[in-house]
């Protein structure tokens, strides 16, 4: 028996989708085929049922259109007051999203999802559906109403059916966030009856509506469209359920769609068609634009930007690539992105152009597509049956054509003067050269004009018989034909090479900008360096003012980083905060908070927003399409670099915490061990002394008191070491330098360890004429105490210890040598670490003495090292700077 095993990727995607839905509010759409079917009435009835069950329900906006039965259902439901906005002399009202967010109800009613907000004042969003999405992100459930013709992907079909263009639309991507669709269905005849009874529109509009949009055929088609949309949504919900529950089913194979987009109004239809197909297949899709050497006009750039905005609005991915052959570039990108289906528009090409170019790009795409399916979508017709014509634009301004005309005229005049000496063949070559120069410095169109005029002028003014277009000699006829053909093709080729060179230069500049950003940020060491580099590179590449804001404690900081060049006021800071909270672009040239002075982009990484970047071009204009794509790449890279720095800081913090934990544990272990021995000695000796029945003799008493004193001195050294280490770590250690004789410092240290050194023969040697050295007497005394105590602890009893002081002309060198077993070679590099205790015959000590000694010596500008001696034992060598001559010793005057 076959056992069903769910695809783990499909299962993971379904689980993540379900988890995302749990984290936000639930969206229910009351869908209708047209106005008047009862969507608002059904929404209010459902809301009252929820209210009866104890759900906190408020009305964000509900349009009753004066219907008494609808207004009756509003009684008893809290209504959030609307914002009042003055617009063109009239006072209008809009839903107050901020008030709803502050109120935080469980359920809010929002009528007319496709509504466009009044652009005056300070609108948060241009469209009401964007307000709904924000409410959902805040965890508030939403009931809303919409007609099927308002969905973006259905707009073309509605226009074909009804002849009416729907201007207020919502993206189909909102269906992906819809939890439930309730279809409010009504038979067309019943709806027309309601229309005639005045329940839909006012009486003066009834007849016009009945004869146009509300025709029975239109309503039947819209009803089918609404039923189909609802069925598709239910099918998607079923598939998600089957995936989560691992129920076997006829799963669709993996599909990926790609639509070719250009600067044409027909691309909008292709984009919507692809979105509908991707939704039915539950497949990802992308829109591709191929940059050719022909530079688009400003109008085409604007339309291309609108097409890309539509792609993003409908949930697609925008990809821009360069290539001379559109078909080859599309196939190359399709194979790179594992695309299974390509959607293109049906071409409107002339047979002559197709013959010259070897067929249209669509024909070449179909011939070479291999195993990739090609869908050719026909352009829609207007209501009158005509087909719109594609863009026709002159890429060169009319002044360039005037320049071409003037240059050809001037060249012709000069050739007329040179004719007696040069001959008409040489004049033809000069004219041909001028055509090439026109192609290089002006453009293709002016060069083609110059080629035609030059051929006519050469024939009319230079080739015998002159001043007529009649050519007698066959070879002259051939010359004219060849002249025109060579001028035409070489001029076109030269212009093409010029545009290719310009395109290559632009690509190189973009690549260099990305490389510079990546290279500079890779070399940045700190977060400040990263942000400073990012602001500099973005500002230089886009000629813009830039601000970067980072979060702290889960909230965006109010002020941008000090390296920012864009100053933000309170209003702009609010826009940046909104972008950080919602992870969506906002500000100027966007649909969210468009009245801002700058554009704000979230710095997104996987699963979180690491900051916000604001950018304002100094020119005040919108970025070109290719520049917008480059800016997206910049923001993605900057986000990754910031995340890298944050992860490095987190890793360093974690390492510091682990080290602190280790040191804390080592300190407790060391101190508990080091305290136990002297405390036991003190406790035992004191117990004997206070015990009246066993009062010791005088000698025994002195011995016990000596043990107590030794244990107390040991505890005192432990406390001094801990205090010294604390001062070293906190940077609060302050030296009190004075001119000292090192022999006196060593003598005091030896005196303090007199009892410990009693079991080790001690030899002290001083070189003659040792200089006085500036040092802190007390701290250097502690250094030598630690070194001598270390030698006593880690060498067997009876082994000698030697202290030697020398001077090499620049450094005072003090060596503490013992004759013990030496230091294990692997431990030499750790011997001065905190809490490190060597593997000697004893494990006593805190492991702080040598570490403190190194810190104190380095505070004096010196060094301390340890090394093993071949004859046995180890040497600890202290080197202190002594190159500053000491002041002369003054005699005391009595």
Secondary structure by P-SEA (a helix, b strand, c coil): cbbbbccaaaaaaaaaaaaaaaabbbbbbbccccccccaaaaaaaaaaaaaaaccbbbbccccccccaaaaaaaccccccbbbbbbcccbbbbcccaaaaaaacccbbbbcccccccccccccccccaaaaaaaaaaabbbbbbcccccccccaaaaaaaaccccccbbbbccccccccbbbbbcccaaaaaaaaaacccccccaaaaaaaccccaaaaaaaaaaaaaaaaaaaaaaaaaaaaaaccccccccbbbbbbbbccccaaaaaaaaaaaaaaaacbbbbbbbbbccccccaaaaaaaaaaaaaaaaabbbbbbbbcccaaaaaaaaaaaacccbbbbccccccaaaaaaacccaaaaaaaccccbbbbbbccccccccbbbbccccccccaaaaaaaaaaaaaaaaaaaaacccccaaaaaaaaaaaaaaaaacccaaaaaaaaaaaaaaaaccccccccccccccaaaaaaaaaaaaaaaaaaaaaaaaaaaaaaaaaaaaaaaaaaaaaaaaaacccaaaaaaaaaaaaaaaccbbbbbbbbccccccccccccccccccaaaaaaaaaaaaccccccccccccccccbbbbbbcccccccbbbbbbbcccccccaaaaaaaaaaaaaaaaaaaaaaaaaaaaaaaaaaaaaaaaaaaaaaaaaaaaaaaaaaaaaaaaaacccccccaaaaaaaaaaaaaaaaaaaaaaaaaaaaaaaaacccccccccccaaaaaaaaaaaacccccccbbbbbbcccccccccaaaaaaaaaaaaaaaaaacccccbbbbbbbbbccccbbbbbbbccccccccccccccccccccccccccccccaaaaaaaaaaaaccccbbbbbccbbbbbbbbbbccccccccccccc
